[in-house]
Amino acid sequence: MTDDSSRAFVPGHVTGFFSVHEADDPEKAGSRGAGLTLSDGVTVEVEPAVETSMQLNDEPAAVEAVTRVLSALGVEARVRATTDLPVGAGFGVSGAAALGTALAANRTFDCGRSENELVAIAHAAEVESGTGLGDVVAQARGGVPIRLDPGAPEYGRMDGVPAWTRIEYLTLGERSTSAVLSGNTDRLSEVGVDKLVRLVEEPTLPTLMETSREFAREADLLTPEVESVVGDVLAEGGEASMAMLGETVFALGNGLSRAGYDAETCETYPAGARLEMP
Amino acid sequence: MTDDSSRAFVPGHVTGFFSVHEADDPEKAGSRGAGLTLSDGVTVEVEPAVETSMQLNDEPAAVEAVTRVLSALGVEARVRATTDLPVGAGFGVSGAAALGTALAANRTFDCGRSENELVAIAHAAEVESGTGLGDVVAQARGGVPIRLDPGAPEYGRMDGVPAWTRIEYLTLGERSTSAVLSGNTDRLSEVGVDKLVRLVEEPTLPTLMETSREFAREADLLTPEVESVVGDVLAEGGEASMAMLGETVFALGNGLSRAGYDAETCETYPAGARLEMP
């Protein structure tokens, strides 16, 4: 790191269920739903540059939401994001890159924005890029976020399931968030709101996992591969569901390894996105 | 820890400036203002008991807000709180004990409350006990919290200064929060709102420290001892102010030790109050 570079860490986020809420103002658009933030996440380093460029895991990359964040802050920067999470598999990597860029660029360039303002910029950038609707506000909060109302901090409203648990995950392939979001989401959203009502009545981890499984099935988002892995975890007495939107299974505790899968291990992450100590 | 005991950690919190907002409903009452959450905090362990009892650092203790939290949840428990923070010196120890009790008791007794509901219970307990107005919601959030609107999560609104920094603190004696809060707070609140407007315009650490110093002086809360220590830190080019309400000086970085004081060291705490892993 050079003297004027800054670094931020943003937790990964898997969504269990959600509903889509459109609005002309990208700060008001978003999703309701619930999921888990993860100790596996994205580290973003930002330093001043003559022209904006970006790397993801040391390879040149173009994440539209990141470019939009830098434009909104009026700066040109070199952005380097690194992550152990699978990309394009439902872990909110694009949202994390956008939010980490906002936090780190704010410090590098002394932009003087508040945390809510930076979250709003990253959320709007992600919505306008069509790559996500609720990851950024969840990643800004940490824990096991419940998104009660959609949108950036000024409009949205959040709660959380009070829990801290080990998590395992297994990715079977890639899946495009924007392809699903650009289709008809009416049925999906109807189911998502039903599940939210249930979780708010009983905000516990078992209820989150159960409503997530029901959502995946009822909204017709389960693939046969994911369904088979989830079934194996349940057969061993574990709790698992599908990450929205990715070909990914996540499980509480050691649910996947107990069912014989070679899964990645992490924990829920108690903090939201944060700058690293200078 | 026994099998059915649970443990939570709650960061300490020093307030730099504040204004008082009264309301009949303790969830709507509270304070606006800003401060820093600290990696030094309070660990609270809760286990079922025939009759409620409490210890603070292995001594029998009576913290009214803790008793009120257990009553609100309808449970009897043995509560053990431990902390390295000075008690009665402006670090929000009573709020931390109340919030940690709410989180840990919710798990021990399977109360099924959400995080917002637990924060609301602890906030109301603290307000009704007269021991604090804004610590609980700040401690639930973590980071460098700005309390934009008073009250529990359903009513309050928060933002944050995006920063992570080393902190030093020095306590010169005890001071009663309830004695100040039960007096006339009109002038204090007028000054506090002015400072909040300034910080919202420029949400940075230097502005937080400057507005905090101005508040302490203009609201006439500085004692000669605190003023002298703060002056010594400033003379060495450091940033310091007084913890509201305590005979305590807090400084950014190594401001106190550089001025020759034997201070405690910690960091701002990026997460809010949280359960510990079972």
Interface residues (C-beta under 8 A of the other chain):
Chain A: L103 N106 R107 G112 R113 S114 E115 N116 L118 G142 G143 I146 P153 D159 G160 V161 P162 A163 W164 T165 R166 V200 E202 P203 T204 E267 P270 A271 G272 R274 L275 E276 M277 P278
Chain B: L103 N106 R107 G112 R113 S114 E115 N116 L118 G142 G143 I146 P153 D159 G160 V161 P162 A163 W164 T165 R166 V200 E202 P203 T204 E267 P270 A271 G272 R274 L275 E276 M277 P278
